[in-house]
Amino acid sequence: MKMIKKTLFTKTPVIIGPESDYDNYIMAIESSCDETACAIVKNGREVISNVVASQIKTHEKYGGVIPEIAAREHLESINVVIEEAFKQANMNATQITAFAGTVGPGLVGCLLVGLNAAKTLALVHDKPFIGVNHLNAHLCANYIDTDIKPPFIALLVSGGHTQIIDVKSYSEQIIIGETIDDAVGEAYDKVARLIGLAYPGGPILDKLAREGDANAFKLPEAKVDGYNFSFSGLKTAVLRLVKSFDGKDLPVNDICASFQECVSTTLFNKVKKALSESGYKQIVIAGGVAANSEIRRKIFSLGNEGYRVCAPPMKYCTDNAAMVASCAFFNTNTFDDVDVEVFSRA
């Protein structure tokens, strides 16, 4: 499907998407949480430049992201990352087909910085503006440096979302399952805090789990109908397990391994069921938690059963602007009104 956009002043039609008969260079900005990012992507798949300024060091001492501090850091970084993206690409604004920015979900103050920067660039240079949903962008990270095309089943696992999505086409995506309480990333962070791990806890827990016994503790898997998930009970079970040691040394590695085994098995079983019932032969994973070693290992094992499995490189799993640019190119479920406002929740 063609995505035809118009500029604000000249109203010149610009065809964006796979059916365009000329190369599309989209510059995108992402600032939904604690990374300030800017990228230029050609035709949704080829990354020309990709710049990310991370705030992890800033928020480590607080044990989580402080929205007001994050927004201030975005303001300090935004012009720098934009200039660096142009420099890496050896391009200027006149060569850009359209500008894109993340509209939501995310932290409102943070989103405003990146979105307003993208809108300003579009207005100043009289180019089309495209607003992008952050979750759709994570899925589109799988299009970068690959030739994969819908239809496929997608597993989106992040700090705030856990979803199984039936991706019928570039523009038609149906959520067929999601968490009814904690997201996977949220569960990882809460369990990491319970056992005293530093922020960000998820990657540390993953690393320690590789040194532990995944069968040391039998943790409960929630019985939820269909393709939905529940992880709050698992978190509570880990809390009870930790308390049972009553001051004794915790077998941290074994707790991490047992928790990760339960989570990854739950995700694997639901995904395999969705694949079987859809008839699709392709599965992709996306989102920050798609970088988890055991989740990736289990999902990629489906390749042994004849399925094509795709996952973004690690640098495109976490928040970045390349995925936003790819989404702006491929996905017609975007916003082309320059007056669009940010939103915090999906």
C-alpha positions as CSV (number, residue, x, y, z in Angstrom):
1,M,0.0,0.0,0.0
2,K,1.3,3.4,-0.9
3,M,1.7,6.0,1.9
4,I,1.2,9.4,0.4
5,K,2.2,12.3,2.6
6,K,2.1,16.0,1.9
7,T,4.3,18.8,3.1
8,L,2.7,21.6,5.1
9,F,3.5,24.6,2.8
10,T,3.8,23.4,-0.8
11,K,1.4,20.5,-0.4
12,T,3.6,18.4,-2.6
13,P,2.7,14.7,-2.6
14,V,5.5,12.5,-1.4
15,I,5.1,8.7,-1.8
16,I,6.6,6.8,1.1
17,G,6.8,3.1,1.4
18,P,7.7,-0.1,-0.5
19,E,5.8,1.0,-3.6
20,S,7.6,4.3,-3.9
21,D,9.6,4.5,-7.2
22,Y,12.5,6.4,-5.6
23,D,14.7,5.9,-2.6
24,N,13.2,7.1,0.7
25,Y,15.6,8.5,3.3
26,I,13.8,8.9,6.6
27,M,15.3,10.7,9.6
28,A,13.7,9.6,12.9
29,I,14.0,10.7,16.5
30,E,13.3,8.6,19.5
31,S,13.1,9.9,23.1
32,S,10.3,7.9,24.8
33,C,12.3,7.0,27.9
34,D,16.0,7.3,28.8
35,E,17.7,7.1,25.3
36,T,18.0,10.1,23.0
37,A,18.3,8.7,19.6
38,C,18.4,9.8,15.9
39,A,18.8,7.8,12.8
40,I,18.6,7.9,9.0
41,V,17.3,4.8,7.3
42,K,17.1,4.1,3.6
43,N,13.9,2.3,2.4
44,G,13.1,1.0,5.8
45,R,15.9,-1.5,5.9
46,E,19.3,0.0,5.4
47,V,20.7,2.1,8.3
48,I,22.7,5.0,7.1
49,S,23.4,6.5,10.5
50,N,22.3,5.5,14.0
51,V,23.1,7.6,17.1
52,V,22.0,6.8,20.7
53,A,22.8,8.8,23.8
54,S,22.1,6.6,26.8
55,Q,21.2,7.9,30.3
56,I,21.8,4.6,32.2
57,K,24.7,6.0,34.2
58,T,22.5,9.0,35.3
59,H,19.6,6.8,36.6
60,E,21.7,4.0,38.1
61,K,21.9,5.7,41.5
62,Y,18.1,6.1,41.7
63,G,17.4,2.5,40.8
64,G,15.2,3.5,37.9
65,V,14.3,6.3,35.5
66,I,13.4,9.6,37.0
67,P,11.1,11.3,34.3
68,E,12.0,14.9,35.1
69,I,15.8,14.2,35.0
70,A,15.4,12.1,31.8
71,A,13.5,15.0,30.0
72,R,16.2,17.5,30.9
73,E,18.9,15.2,29.6
74,H,17.0,14.8,26.4
75,L,17.0,18.6,26.0
76,E,20.7,18.6,26.5
77,S,21.4,15.8,24.0
78,I,18.8,16.3,21.2
79,N,20.7,18.8,19.0
80,V,23.9,16.8,19.4
81,V,22.5,13.5,18.3
82,I,20.7,15.1,15.3
83,E,23.9,16.8,14.1
84,E,25.9,13.5,14.6
85,A,23.3,11.5,12.6
86,F,23.7,13.9,9.7
87,K,27.4,13.8,10.0
88,Q,27.6,10.0,10.1
89,A,25.4,9.8,7.0
90,N,27.2,12.6,5.2
91,M,23.8,14.1,4.4
92,N,21.9,17.2,4.9
93,A,18.2,18.0,5.5
94,T,17.5,18.6,1.8
95,Q,18.3,14.9,1.1
96,I,15.8,13.6,3.6
97,T,12.4,12.4,2.3
98,A,10.5,12.7,5.6
99,F,11.1,13.3,9.3
100,A,9.6,10.9,11.9
101,G,9.3,10.9,15.7
102,T,7.9,8.7,18.4
103,V,4.4,9.8,19.6
104,G,4.0,7.2,22.4
105,P,3.7,5.3,24.5
106,G,6.4,6.6,26.9
107,L,7.2,9.3,29.4
108,V,5.3,12.4,28.4
109,G,8.1,15.0,29.1
110,C,10.6,12.8,27.3
111,L,8.4,12.2,24.3
112,L,7.8,15.9,23.8
113,V,11.5,16.7,23.3
114,G,12.0,14.2,20.5
115,L,8.6,14.7,18.8
116,N,8.8,18.5,18.8
117,A,12.3,18.3,17.3
118,A,11.1,16.0,14.5
119,K,8.1,18.3,13.8
120,T,10.4,21.4,13.8
121,L,12.7,19.8,11.3
122,A,9.8,18.8,9.0
123,L,8.3,22.4,9.2
124,V,11.6,24.2,8.7
125,H,12.7,22.1,5.7
126,D,9.1,21.6,4.3
127,K,9.2,17.9,4.5
128,P,6.5,15.4,5.5
129,F,6.2,14.6,9.2
130,I,5.3,11.0,10.3
131,G,4.4,10.2,13.9
132,V,5.2,6.6,15.0
133,N,3.9,4.3,17.7
134,H,6.8,3.1,19.8
135,L,5.5,-0.5,20.0
136,N,5.0,-0.8,16.2
137,A,8.5,0.5,15.8
138,H,9.9,-2.3,17.9
139,L,8.4,-4.8,15.6
140,C,9.8,-3.0,12.6
141,A,13.3,-3.4,14.0
142,N,13.1,-6.8,12.4
143,Y,13.0,-5.3,8.9
144,I,16.4,-3.7,9.3
145,D,19.1,-5.6,7.4
146,T,16.7,-8.4,6.5
147,D,14.2,-9.3,3.8
148,I,11.5,-10.6,6.1
149,K,7.9,-9.7,5.1
150,P,4.6,-10.3,6.7
151,P,2.7,-12.4,7.5
152,F,4.2,-13.6,10.8
153,I,3.6,-14.0,14.5
154,A,5.5,-11.4,16.6
155,L,6.4,-11.7,20.3
156,L,6.9,-8.2,21.8
157,V,8.6,-8.2,25.2
158,S,9.6,-5.0,26.8
159,G,9.7,-3.2,30.2
160,G,6.1,-2.2,29.8
161,H,4.5,-4.6,27.4
162,T,4.2,-8.3,26.6
163,Q,2.2,-9.1,23.5
164,I,1.7,-11.7,20.9
165,I,0.8,-10.0,17.6
166,D,-0.6,-11.4,14.4
167,V,1.2,-9.3,11.8
168,K,-1.0,-9.9,8.7
169,S,0.6,-7.1,6.6
170,Y,2.8,-4.1,7.0
171,S,-0.3,-2.1,8.1
172,E,-2.5,-4.7,9.7
173,Q,-1.4,-5.9,13.1
174,I,-3.8,-7.6,15.6
175,I,-2.9,-8.2,19.2
176,I,-4.0,-11.7,20.0
177,G,-2.5,-12.0,23.5
178,E,-1.0,-9.8,26.2
179,T,-0.1,-9.6,29.8
180,I,-3.0,-9.0,32.2
181,D,-0.7,-7.6,34.9
182,D,3.1,-7.3,34.9
183,A,5.0,-7.2,31.6
184,V,8.0,-9.4,31.3
185,G,10.5,-6.6,31.7
186,E,8.7,-5.3,34.7
187,A,8.7,-8.7,36.3
188,Y,12.5,-9.0,35.7
189,D,13.1,-5.6,37.3
190,K,11.0,-6.4,40.3
191,V,12.6,-9.7,40.9
192,A,16.1,-8.2,40.4
193,R,15.3,-5.7,43.2
194,L,14.0,-8.5,45.5
195,I,17.3,-10.2,45.3
196,G,19.4,-7.1,45.6
197,L,20.6,-6.6,42.1
198,A,21.7,-3.2,40.8
199,Y,19.8,-1.2,38.1
200,P,19.1,-2.1,35.3
201,G,18.3,-5.4,36.8
202,G,17.1,-7.4,33.8
203,P,20.5,-7.8,32.0
204,I,22.3,-8.6,35.3
205,L,19.7,-11.3,36.2
206,D,20.1,-12.8,32.7
207,K,23.9,-13.0,33.2
208,L,23.6,-14.6,36.7
209,A,21.0,-17.1,35.5
210,R,23.6,-18.6,33.1
211,E,25.6,-19.6,36.1
212,G,22.7,-21.1,38.0
213,D,20.6,-24.3,38.1
214,A,17.3,-23.7,36.2
215,N,15.7,-26.7,38.0
216,A,16.8,-25.6,41.5
217,F,13.3,-24.2,42.4
218,K,10.0,-25.0,40.9
219,L,8.2,-21.7,40.3
220,P,4.5,-21.5,39.3
221,E,3.4,-20.8,35.7
222,A,0.2,-18.9,35.6
223,K,-2.7,-20.7,33.9
224,V,-4.2,-18.0,31.7
225,D,-6.6,-18.7,28.8
226,G,-5.7,-18.2,25.2
227,Y,-2.5,-16.3,24.4
228,N,-2.6,-14.0,27.4
229,F,0.1,-13.9,30.2
230,S,0.3,-13.2,33.9
231,F,3.6,-12.7,35.8
232,S,2.5,-11.1,39.1
233,G,2.0,-14.4,40.8
234,L,5.5,-15.5,39.7
235,K,6.9,-12.3,41.2
236,T,5.1,-13.1,44.5
237,A,6.4,-16.6,44.5
238,V,10.0,-15.3,44.2
239,L,9.3,-13.0,47.1
240,R,8.2,-15.9,49.3
241,L,11.2,-17.9,48.2
242,V,13.6,-15.1,49.2
243,K,11.8,-14.7,52.6
244,S,12.1,-18.4,53.2
245,F,15.9,-18.1,53.6
246,D,15.3,-15.8,56.6
247,G,18.6,-14.0,56.5
248,K,20.7,-17.0,55.2
249,D,22.8,-16.6,52.1
250,L,20.6,-16.5,49.0
251,P,21.4,-18.9,46.1
252,V,21.1,-15.9,43.8
253,N,22.2,-17.6,40.6
254,D,19.8,-20.5,41.1
255,I,16.9,-18.1,41.9
256,C,17.7,-16.2,38.7
257,A,18.0,-19.3,36.6
258,S,14.7,-20.8,38.0
259,F,12.9,-17.5,37.4
260,Q,14.2,-17.1,33.9
261,E,13.4,-20.7,33.0
262,C,9.7,-20.2,34.1
263,V,9.4,-16.9,32.1
264,S,11.1,-18.2,29.0
265,T,9.1,-21.5,29.0
266,T,5.8,-19.6,29.4
267,L,6.6,-17.3,26.4
268,F,7.8,-20.2,24.3
269,N,4.7,-22.3,24.9
270,K,2.3,-19.4,24.0
271,V,4.3,-18.5,20.9
272,K,4.4,-22.1,19.7
273,K,0.6,-22.4,20.1
274,A,0.1,-19.2,18.2
275,L,2.3,-20.4,15.3
276,S,0.6,-23.7,15.2
277,E,-2.9,-22.2,15.1
278,S,-2.1,-19.4,12.7
279,G,-0.4,-21.6,10.1
280,Y,2.4,-19.1,9.7
281,K,6.0,-20.2,9.2
282,Q,7.7,-17.1,10.5
283,I,8.1,-15.7,14.0
284,V,9.9,-12.5,15.1
285,I,10.7,-11.2,18.6
286,A,11.1,-7.6,19.5
287,G,11.5,-5.2,22.4
288,G,14.2,-4.7,25.0
289,V,13.7,-8.1,26.6
290,A,14.2,-9.7,23.2
291,A,17.9,-9.3,24.1
292,N,17.5,-11.9,26.9
293,S,19.7,-14.9,26.1
294,E,17.4,-17.6,27.3
295,I,14.3,-16.2,25.6
296,R,16.2,-15.8,22.4
297,R,17.6,-19.4,22.6
298,K,14.2,-20.9,23.2
299,I,12.4,-18.9,20.4
300,F,15.3,-19.6,18.0
301,S,15.0,-23.3,18.7
302,L,11.8,-23.2,16.7
303,G,14.1,-23.0,13.7
304,N,14.7,-26.7,14.2
305,E,11.0,-27.3,13.6
306,G,10.9,-25.6,10.2
307,Y,10.0,-22.0,11.3
308,R,11.9,-18.9,10.1
309,V,12.9,-17.0,13.3
310,C,14.0,-13.4,13.2
311,A,15.2,-11.1,15.9
312,P,16.9,-7.7,15.7
313,P,20.6,-7.3,16.6
314,M,21.1,-6.4,20.2
315,K,21.5,-2.7,19.4
316,Y,18.1,-2.6,17.7
317,C,16.3,-4.4,20.6
318,T,16.6,-1.6,23.0
319,D,15.2,1.9,22.2
320,N,16.7,3.4,19.1
321,A,15.6,5.6,16.2
322,A,16.4,3.3,13.4
323,M,13.4,1.2,14.2
324,V,11.3,4.4,14.2
325,A,12.5,5.3,10.8
326,S,11.8,1.8,9.5
327,C,8.2,1.9,10.9
328,A,7.6,5.3,9.3
329,F,8.5,3.7,5.9
330,F,6.6,0.4,6.2
331,N,3.7,1.1,8.6
332,T,0.6,2.9,7.4
333,N,-0.7,3.0,11.0
334,T,1.1,6.2,11.6
335,F,0.2,9.8,12.3
336,D,0.8,12.5,9.6
337,D,-0.9,15.4,11.4
338,V,1.8,17.7,12.6
339,D,-0.5,18.7,15.5
340,V,-0.6,15.1,16.9
341,E,0.1,15.0,20.7
342,V,2.1,12.5,22.7
343,F,0.5,9.8,24.7
344,S,1.8,7.9,27.7
345,R,0.0,4.6,27.4
346,A,-0.8,2.2,24.6
